[in-house]
Amino acid sequence: MGKRISLSIILLLGLLLAFISIAPAIASEPAPSDKYTALTEDGVELAMKRYRPDAKAGFRKKGQPVILAPGLGCNFNFLDVHTPPGATYNVQLPSPLASWARRDPYIKKDPMRYYSLPHYLWLQGYDVWLANYRGQGREPYVSGGAEKPYTCSDCGIYDIPAFVEKVYEVTKKHPVWGGHSMGGAMAYIYLEGATYEDGDRTQVVFDPALAQERNGGDGKQSLKGFIALDGGLAAAGTPADNLADTSSLPAYIDMRFITTNLGENWGEPAYYFLQLVWSMFQMLGDQDLGPLSMALIANPNNVDPNFIKYMMSYGGDGMSSGLISAIVRDAQGAPDSGGSPYADNLVNISLPVLIVANGVNPRSPKELYEFYTNKTRNPADVIMKMASAAHMDLVSGLSAPTELYPKIGKWLRKLRK
C-alpha cells in the first residue's frame, strides 16, 4: 500500500514539474494575429483585418463572414470606429442606447465603438473582415499598389477577387460583401464578371460564367450577398479613366502626413465649417453651392463632432491620380466616355442585395434605384433610404446605431435561412 502511495506521489510530482516547464511557453505564446494579406492577380499585396474589439477577444470563426470596405480616399478606420491608443474623445452617448449596445463592456470602455458597424456585426456573431484596397491603409494594415495610378476598375477586377478568395481560404465559407461608396461601386464591377481583355486596362469584357460563379455560386470567388452602402454607379467610373493624362500628377496623392499631424487640431473647426455650409444649404433650399457642395457630404446634425476629428486623423489616406481623373470626368459629365459599360451590364448581377441610400443628396437614391431596377431580381433584394443621413455619416452617424445597424442585422439573418 505504501509503495503504491509513493509511486502516485512520484507520478504527480513528475506531471507537476512537466507542467511548470511548459507553462511559460504556453503563457508567452502570442495571440493569433488579426492581420491577413491578400495577393492580387497583378501582384499587389492588400491588407485585411479580422475584427475583434481587442487582442483578448475571440474571432467569430463560426459566424457568417462579412467583408467591409471603405470608400474613396479612405482606409477601413472609416468603418472600424474606435479610440486609437493615445487619443482622447469626449463622446456623450444618447440615452437610452440602442438595445444591442446596452450591456456591452467594450462600448462602456470605449464609447466610440457605438458608431462602429464592424463592432455591431461582431456582437451579433458575424465574422467581420475589414479590407484596405490598393493604396490605402495605416500601419500595420497598409496595402501596396500606390506606386502606379489605379482606378475603381482595378479595385473591382483585381482587388475584390483577392479579398474574397482570402476569406474563403481561411473560413471555407462564402462571404457577404459590404461596401461604402466606392467600396460598393467596385462590387458592381466584380459581380458583373468584368475582366481586362488581354491585360489591357482600357478594355473591359464581361464573362457571364464568371458573373454566375460570383453571384452565389460554389467557387472560391463566390459571394453570398451584397450590402451597397450609398455606392452610386458614378463612383465606378469607366475604363476610359485609365486613358486620362495624369503625367502632371504623382501616381498617388498621399494625405497621411497632413491628416496625422493636423487632424487632431482641425477636427473641431471642420465640424463648425460643416455647420455653416449646412445652414447656408437649408436657407437657400436645394441649390447648387458650387465647390461648397462638397461639404454636404456629411450632415453635421447627424454626427458626433468627435467622429469628424477621428476621421480627419485616422480615416483618410489619399487617392490615386486615376481616381482623381474619374471624379473630374464625372463632374464634367464624361462627354467622351461613350457611356459606362458597368451601367449597361447590371443584369449580370443576381446576388441578394441590401441597398442603402442617403436622404440628403437626391442623386444617391436615383442612382441606387437604377441599380435596384436593372439588376436581375432576387427575392431577398431590399432598398432603403436613411432620411437624416448624408453620404459620410450614413454608416457612422448618430442615426446609424438605431436605424441602420438593426436593419442590416435583420437582412443578414434572413439571408442565412
Order of alpha helices (4+ residues) and beta strands (2+ residues): alpha-beta-beta-beta-alpha-alpha-beta-alpha-beta-alpha-beta-beta-alpha-beta-beta-alpha-alpha-beta-alpha-alpha-beta-alpha-beta-alpha-alpha
